[in-house]
Amino acid sequence: MTASDAPLLVAESLSRTFGALHALSRVSFRVDARERRAIIGPNGAGKTTLFNVITGHLAPSGGRILLDGAPIEGLAPHAVARRGLSRSFQRNNLFPSLAVRENLRLAAAAGRPGTWDLLGRVGRRREALDRAAQVAETVGLDARLDEPAGRLSYGEQRQLEVGVALATSPRLLLLDEPTAGMSPEETQRITRMLEALPREVTLLIIEHDMDVVGSLADRVTVLHYGEVLTEGSFAEVKADPRVYEVYLGHA
């Protein structure tokens, strides 16, 4: 395997316990650069715990996480983010009183030396503003740049949250149920938006809507009781009787 063929993200025997509860039990999978991978499974399968461990919000009880070949397990969330990983959450994590532009600018400024310095180079602020405008167009909010985030519709706020994650220029983007609570029209809109993202951004997504998974995912990993049940293409996973029994059959 050459360096260019190496996976971007590797989880090796990843475990996380909460007392006697095994939320994750020796979870292993690999995500290639430019891939779009979905994580599915019933409630309580360990999906959000997996994201929390990968992003440094929880320390693993065992196993390793490699990002572009370098270990990141146990690093603080901000340190993981500086390695090129960004994430959205199930609940909106925005500044509702600030304009769309400012939410995106603050994200774009994160980790860039001098951007927060009032006496620093003006060009650094310009770069962050330019990035905010670029991302707003990507997520379909370029006409709402001056609108306070709190006045956006629920679907638009979810779009903005994806934009905030994108504004940091990540190599790997983790999305935790980006269509949760959306109307069918909003779901279609954000699915089209995600489909249009450049492949330079590798995507790892937790999603319950199988239409969204089928539209977006190159490969699907199925979790059940904190373990990997199976993985493969969407068609392969959907045809697996075990997946139908533990998850799809109860949809």
Secondary structure, 3 states (H helix, E strand, C coil): CCHHHCCCEEEEEEEEEECCEEEEEEEEEEECCCCEEEEECCCCCCHHHHHHHHCCCCCCCEEEEEECCEECCCCCHHHHHHCCEEECCCCCCCCCCCEHHHHHHHHHHCCCCCCCCCCCCHHHHHHHHHHHHHHHHHCCCHHHCCCEHHHCCHHHHHHHHHHHHHHCCCCEEEEECCCCCCCHHHHHHHHHHHHCCCCCCEEEEECCCHHHHHHHCCEEEEEECCEEEEEECHHHHHHCHHHHHHCHHHC
